Amino acid sequence: MNASQAEKAVTNFLENALSGNTEVSQEIVDQVGKDVAAAFVKQFSSGARDDFRLRMSNLGKPKCQLWYEKNQPEDKSPLPSQFLMNMILGDIVEAVFKGVLRASGVSFEDNDTVTLDLGDGREPIKGEFDMILNGRVDDVKSASPWSYQNKFIDLKTLSESDTFGYISQLVGYATAANKEVGGWWVINKGNGSFKYVDANSVDTEEQLNKIKDVVDYIEEDKEFERCFAPVEETYYRKPSGNRKLGVTCGFCSFKHKCWPTLQTLPSKVSTAKVKPMVDYVLVAE
């Protein structure tokens, strides 16, 4: 069964479930419970989170962020307390969605740990993929309503702002597992809608070269180099004279260390009653 057929199977199952015409085996129920329990232990009983190592899940992050994570972790802004709740909710969504796939009659290989050997003396990179469907490695992602609507549209759209490195991560998993690249099962955390975003057309060689470049930069302890510059703030498509951080930098936990003059302020140009917060950088930078 391919991804398109699996999508239809899940949709049919959910429609039948609304009519009370479905029954889920105890085996599937138990597996969902085991997956949620394992996620709970991982998030709340796995010890310190700050020990740096390159792994499949961070290979797609900007090199400058990884440099800070390795060399100056003490300068990382503390994560908000709700971070773990957000992470466990994502794990629960994944576990339940896999249960729905099974209940819909979709057969797949479950998550497994793999090792990516990049050659030339580079340290092998370990990671755990989510699933293999029809010989292709897929990831399951829970997404905010905004990301679901604006980011996870297709491979091209995601590649234009792949802040968390999802593409490199998926290619790394598939290469390590010696399987084809699949795509992402994306579930909207706001309303439960889902879709499959195919990544089969990705340039695997290009992504692997990017991964090797990141690994070499970090393993060889090269000097710090910013990957991004501030962007012009605009108002009705006209420059406001202010500079701000781009989206990728805005998510970085080291943005205040990287940009000492950074000030997070209410928008200087917005006319909204509740102004959005913006990361401004002084022009002198």
Secondary structure, 3 states (H helix, E strand, C coil): CCHHHHHHHHHHHHHHHHCCCCCCCHHHHHHHHHHHHHHHHHHHCCCCCCCCCCCHHHCCCCHHHHHHHHHCHHHCCCCCCCHHHHHHHHHHHHHHHHHHHHHCCCCCEEEEEEEECCCCCCCCEEEEEEEEECCEEEEEEEECHHHHHHCCCCHHHHHHCCCCCHHHHHHHHHHHHCCEEEEEEEEECCCCCEEEEECCCCCHHHHHHHHHHHHHHHHCCCCCCCCCCCEEEEECCEEEEEEECCHHHHCCCCHHHHCCCCEEEECCCCCCCCCCEEEEECCCC
